[in-house]
Amino acid sequence: MSEGYKIRDQTLPHFVTATVVDWVDVFTRKNYRDIVVGCLYFCIKEKAMILYGYVIMSNHIHMVVQSGDGELSDLLRDFKKFTATKIIEKIKSDPESRRGGVGAF
């Protein structure tokens, strides 16, 4: 697995992209987008996240973010882990299929 970009100055704002494993289109569903937004608000309130802007795409999120306590790497790690855990829990508790269901032929 690639180590990715190394944040050299933890105190400055950064443009960050977080992707879904295998680029699966998870965020086409509103309930999963809502989880991401809720996790962002949680990090703003509880983790000193300074969020300048974000956009949620079908399989990734872009954001301009800064850590109020100077630990951006830790903040991003915690955000991604917390968000992934919540989404996986939701997928397991509310299973769905893109095949079949209401309106399917």
Biotite code that builds the C-alpha atoms (Angstrom):
import biotite.structure as struc

atoms = struc.array([
    struc.Atom([0.000, 0.000, 0.000], chain_id="A", res_id=1, res_name="MET", atom_name="CA", element="C"),
    struc.Atom([1.270, 3.464, -0.869], chain_id="A", res_id=2, res_name="SER", atom_name="CA", element="C"),
    struc.Atom([2.127, 5.795, 1.974], chain_id="A", res_id=3, res_name="GLU", atom_name="CA", element="C"),
    struc.Atom([0.666, 8.774, 0.121], chain_id="A", res_id=4, res_name="GLY", atom_name="CA", element="C"),
    struc.Atom([1.527, 12.399, 0.661], chain_id="A", res_id=5, res_name="TYR", atom_name="CA", element="C"),
    struc.Atom([3.574, 13.411, 3.689], chain_id="A", res_id=6, res_name="LYS", atom_name="CA", element="C"),
    struc.Atom([2.244, 16.533, 5.405], chain_id="A", res_id=7, res_name="ILE", atom_name="CA", element="C"),
    struc.Atom([5.278, 18.666, 6.167], chain_id="A", res_id=8, res_name="ARG", atom_name="CA", element="C"),
    struc.Atom([3.590, 21.548, 7.980], chain_id="A", res_id=9, res_name="ASP", atom_name="CA", element="C"),
    struc.Atom([0.762, 20.206, 10.146], chain_id="A", res_id=10, res_name="GLN", atom_name="CA", element="C"),
    struc.Atom([-0.446, 23.737, 10.977], chain_id="A", res_id=11, res_name="THR", atom_name="CA", element="C"),
    struc.Atom([-1.332, 24.948, 7.469], chain_id="A", res_id=12, res_name="LEU", atom_name="CA", element="C"),
    struc.Atom([-4.538, 24.359, 5.476], chain_id="A", res_id=13, res_name="PRO", atom_name="CA", element="C"),
    struc.Atom([-4.307, 21.554, 2.903], chain_id="A", res_id=14, res_name="HIS", atom_name="CA", element="C"),
    struc.Atom([-6.358, 20.407, -0.071], chain_id="A", res_id=15, res_name="PHE", atom_name="CA", element="C"),
    struc.Atom([-7.131, 16.765, 0.670], chain_id="A", res_id=16, res_name="VAL", atom_name="CA", element="C"),
    struc.Atom([-8.837, 14.016, -1.313], chain_id="A", res_id=17, res_name="THR", atom_name="CA", element="C"),
    struc.Atom([-10.087, 10.872, 0.408], chain_id="A", res_id=18, res_name="ALA", atom_name="CA", element="C"),
    struc.Atom([-11.236, 8.014, -1.820], chain_id="A", res_id=19, res_name="THR", atom_name="CA", element="C"),
    struc.Atom([-13.409, 4.968, -1.297], chain_id="A", res_id=20, res_name="VAL", atom_name="CA", element="C"),
    struc.Atom([-11.591, 1.641, -1.646], chain_id="A", res_id=21, res_name="VAL", atom_name="CA", element="C"),
    struc.Atom([-11.788, 0.419, -5.245], chain_id="A", res_id=22, res_name="ASP", atom_name="CA", element="C"),
    struc.Atom([-13.562, 3.681, -6.151], chain_id="A", res_id=23, res_name="TRP", atom_name="CA", element="C"),
    struc.Atom([-16.968, 2.182, -5.280], chain_id="A", res_id=24, res_name="VAL", atom_name="CA", element="C"),
    struc.Atom([-19.790, 4.731, -5.773], chain_id="A", res_id=25, res_name="ASP", atom_name="CA", element="C"),
    struc.Atom([-20.902, 4.735, -2.133], chain_id="A", res_id=26, res_name="VAL", atom_name="CA", element="C"),
    struc.Atom([-21.853, 8.407, -1.976], chain_id="A", res_id=27, res_name="PHE", atom_name="CA", element="C"),
    struc.Atom([-24.541, 8.168, -4.646], chain_id="A", res_id=28, res_name="THR", atom_name="CA", element="C"),
    struc.Atom([-26.837, 7.314, -1.715], chain_id="A", res_id=29, res_name="ARG", atom_name="CA", element="C"),
    struc.Atom([-27.958, 10.258, 0.431], chain_id="A", res_id=30, res_name="LYS", atom_name="CA", element="C"),
    struc.Atom([-27.762, 8.307, 3.697], chain_id="A", res_id=31, res_name="ASN", atom_name="CA", element="C"),
    struc.Atom([-24.017, 7.730, 3.193], chain_id="A", res_id=32, res_name="TYR", atom_name="CA", element="C"),
    struc.Atom([-23.392, 11.365, 2.230], chain_id="A", res_id=33, res_name="ARG", atom_name="CA", element="C"),
    struc.Atom([-25.238, 12.373, 5.396], chain_id="A", res_id=34, res_name="ASP", atom_name="CA", element="C"),
    struc.Atom([-22.861, 10.226, 7.437], chain_id="A", res_id=35, res_name="ILE", atom_name="CA", element="C"),
    struc.Atom([-19.871, 12.037, 5.906], chain_id="A", res_id=36, res_name="VAL", atom_name="CA", element="C"),
    struc.Atom([-21.390, 15.438, 6.713], chain_id="A", res_id=37, res_name="VAL", atom_name="CA", element="C"),
    struc.Atom([-22.173, 14.317, 10.266], chain_id="A", res_id=38, res_name="GLY", atom_name="CA", element="C"),
    struc.Atom([-18.604, 13.105, 10.735], chain_id="A", res_id=39, res_name="CYS", atom_name="CA", element="C"),
    struc.Atom([-17.267, 16.438, 9.436], chain_id="A", res_id=40, res_name="LEU", atom_name="CA", element="C"),
    struc.Atom([-19.415, 18.319, 11.960], chain_id="A", res_id=41, res_name="TYR", atom_name="CA", element="C"),
    struc.Atom([-18.235, 15.983, 14.717], chain_id="A", res_id=42, res_name="PHE", atom_name="CA", element="C"),
    struc.Atom([-14.583, 16.655, 13.836], chain_id="A", res_id=43, res_name="CYS", atom_name="CA", element="C"),
    struc.Atom([-15.201, 20.401, 13.737], chain_id="A", res_id=44, res_name="ILE", atom_name="CA", element="C"),
    struc.Atom([-16.790, 20.339, 17.185], chain_id="A", res_id=45, res_name="LYS", atom_name="CA", element="C"),
    struc.Atom([-14.672, 17.700, 18.915], chain_id="A", res_id=46, res_name="GLU", atom_name="CA", element="C"),
    struc.Atom([-11.362, 17.481, 17.034], chain_id="A", res_id=47, res_name="LYS", atom_name="CA", element="C"),
    struc.Atom([-10.485, 21.138, 16.269], chain_id="A", res_id=48, res_name="ALA", atom_name="CA", element="C"),
    struc.Atom([-11.047, 20.684, 12.530], chain_id="A", res_id=49, res_name="MET", atom_name="CA", element="C"),
    struc.Atom([-11.120, 23.911, 10.543], chain_id="A", res_id=50, res_name="ILE", atom_name="CA", element="C"),
    struc.Atom([-13.026, 23.148, 7.360], chain_id="A", res_id=51, res_name="LEU", atom_name="CA", element="C"),
    struc.Atom([-12.849, 25.787, 4.628], chain_id="A", res_id=52, res_name="TYR", atom_name="CA", element="C"),
    struc.Atom([-14.863, 23.835, 2.076], chain_id="A", res_id=53, res_name="GLY", atom_name="CA", element="C"),
    struc.Atom([-15.675, 20.375, 0.815], chain_id="A", res_id=54, res_name="TYR", atom_name="CA", element="C"),
    struc.Atom([-17.385, 18.551, -2.011], chain_id="A", res_id=55, res_name="VAL", atom_name="CA", element="C"),
    struc.Atom([-18.641, 14.984, -1.901], chain_id="A", res_id=56, res_name="ILE", atom_name="CA", element="C"),
    struc.Atom([-18.353, 13.167, -5.211], chain_id="A", res_id=57, res_name="MET", atom_name="CA", element="C"),
    struc.Atom([-19.782, 9.710, -5.953], chain_id="A", res_id=58, res_name="SER", atom_name="CA", element="C"),
    struc.Atom([-16.713, 7.852, -4.665], chain_id="A", res_id=59, res_name="ASN", atom_name="CA", element="C"),
    struc.Atom([-14.449, 10.422, -3.024], chain_id="A", res_id=60, res_name="HIS", atom_name="CA", element="C"),
    struc.Atom([-14.435, 13.653, -1.069], chain_id="A", res_id=61, res_name="ILE", atom_name="CA", element="C"),
    struc.Atom([-12.352, 16.791, -1.597], chain_id="A", res_id=62, res_name="HIS", atom_name="CA", element="C"),
    struc.Atom([-11.799, 19.245, 1.231], chain_id="A", res_id=63, res_name="MET", atom_name="CA", element="C"),
    struc.Atom([-9.677, 22.164, 2.246], chain_id="A", res_id=64, res_name="VAL", atom_name="CA", element="C"),
    struc.Atom([-8.954, 21.496, 5.882], chain_id="A", res_id=65, res_name="VAL", atom_name="CA", element="C"),
    struc.Atom([-6.697, 22.598, 8.700], chain_id="A", res_id=66, res_name="GLN", atom_name="CA", element="C"),
    struc.Atom([-6.130, 21.279, 12.198], chain_id="A", res_id=67, res_name="SER", atom_name="CA", element="C"),
    struc.Atom([-6.697, 23.772, 15.001], chain_id="A", res_id=68, res_name="GLY", atom_name="CA", element="C"),
    struc.Atom([-4.261, 21.890, 17.213], chain_id="A", res_id=69, res_name="ASP", atom_name="CA", element="C"),
    struc.Atom([-1.560, 21.403, 14.565], chain_id="A", res_id=70, res_name="GLY", atom_name="CA", element="C"),
    struc.Atom([-1.975, 17.651, 14.086], chain_id="A", res_id=71, res_name="GLU", atom_name="CA", element="C"),
    struc.Atom([-3.511, 17.378, 10.617], chain_id="A", res_id=72, res_name="LEU", atom_name="CA", element="C"),
    struc.Atom([-2.264, 13.824, 9.973], chain_id="A", res_id=73, res_name="SER", atom_name="CA", element="C"),
    struc.Atom([-3.915, 12.569, 13.161], chain_id="A", res_id=74, res_name="ASP", atom_name="CA", element="C"),
    struc.Atom([-7.110, 14.489, 12.392], chain_id="A", res_id=75, res_name="LEU", atom_name="CA", element="C"),
    struc.Atom([-7.389, 13.028, 8.882], chain_id="A", res_id=76, res_name="LEU", atom_name="CA", element="C"),
    struc.Atom([-6.638, 9.511, 10.135], chain_id="A", res_id=77, res_name="ARG", atom_name="CA", element="C"),
    struc.Atom([-9.347, 9.805, 12.791], chain_id="A", res_id=78, res_name="ASP", atom_name="CA", element="C"),
    struc.Atom([-11.881, 11.332, 10.379], chain_id="A", res_id=79, res_name="PHE", atom_name="CA", element="C"),
    struc.Atom([-11.372, 8.602, 7.785], chain_id="A", res_id=80, res_name="LYS", atom_name="CA", element="C"),
    struc.Atom([-11.474, 5.777, 10.336], chain_id="A", res_id=81, res_name="LYS", atom_name="CA", element="C"),
    struc.Atom([-14.551, 7.148, 12.123], chain_id="A", res_id=82, res_name="PHE", atom_name="CA", element="C"),
    struc.Atom([-16.402, 7.819, 8.849], chain_id="A", res_id=83, res_name="THR", atom_name="CA", element="C"),
    struc.Atom([-15.551, 4.422, 7.354], chain_id="A", res_id=84, res_name="ALA", atom_name="CA", element="C"),
    struc.Atom([-16.710, 2.668, 10.526], chain_id="A", res_id=85, res_name="THR", atom_name="CA", element="C"),
    struc.Atom([-20.044, 4.519, 10.495], chain_id="A", res_id=86, res_name="LYS", atom_name="CA", element="C"),
    struc.Atom([-20.647, 3.808, 6.795], chain_id="A", res_id=87, res_name="ILE", atom_name="CA", element="C"),
    struc.Atom([-19.784, 0.112, 7.160], chain_id="A", res_id=88, res_name="ILE", atom_name="CA", element="C"),
    struc.Atom([-22.139, -0.156, 10.155], chain_id="A", res_id=89, res_name="GLU", atom_name="CA", element="C"),
    struc.Atom([-24.909, 1.454, 8.080], chain_id="A", res_id=90, res_name="LYS", atom_name="CA", element="C"),
    struc.Atom([-24.299, -0.864, 5.126], chain_id="A", res_id=91, res_name="ILE", atom_name="CA", element="C"),
    struc.Atom([-24.492, -3.896, 7.430], chain_id="A", res_id=92, res_name="LYS", atom_name="CA", element="C"),
    struc.Atom([-27.603, -2.727, 9.272], chain_id="A", res_id=93, res_name="SER", atom_name="CA", element="C"),
    struc.Atom([-29.506, -1.603, 6.152], chain_id="A", res_id=94, res_name="ASP", atom_name="CA", element="C"),
    struc.Atom([-28.459, -3.996, 3.392], chain_id="A", res_id=95, res_name="PRO", atom_name="CA", element="C"),
    struc.Atom([-29.539, -3.007, -0.084], chain_id="A", res_id=96, res_name="GLU", atom_name="CA", element="C"),
    struc.Atom([-28.971, -4.111, -3.599], chain_id="A", res_id=97, res_name="SER", atom_name="CA", element="C"),
    struc.Atom([-28.643, -2.118, -6.767], chain_id="A", res_id=98, res_name="ARG", atom_name="CA", element="C"),
    struc.Atom([-30.396, -5.015, -8.471], chain_id="A", res_id=99, res_name="ARG", atom_name="CA", element="C"),
    struc.Atom([-34.030, -5.732, -7.766], chain_id="A", res_id=100, res_name="GLY", atom_name="CA", element="C"),
    struc.Atom([-36.107, -3.719, -5.320], chain_id="A", res_id=101, res_name="GLY", atom_name="CA", element="C"),
    struc.Atom([-38.771, -1.128, -6.012], chain_id="A", res_id=102, res_name="VAL", atom_name="CA", element="C"),
    struc.Atom([-39.152, -0.238, -9.661], chain_id="A", res_id=103, res_name="GLY", atom_name="CA", element="C"),
    struc.Atom([-36.802, -2.948, -10.906], chain_id="A", res_id=104, res_name="ALA", atom_name="CA", element="C"),
    struc.Atom([-37.723, -5.105, -13.868], chain_id="A", res_id=105, res_name="PHE", atom_name="CA", element="C"),
])
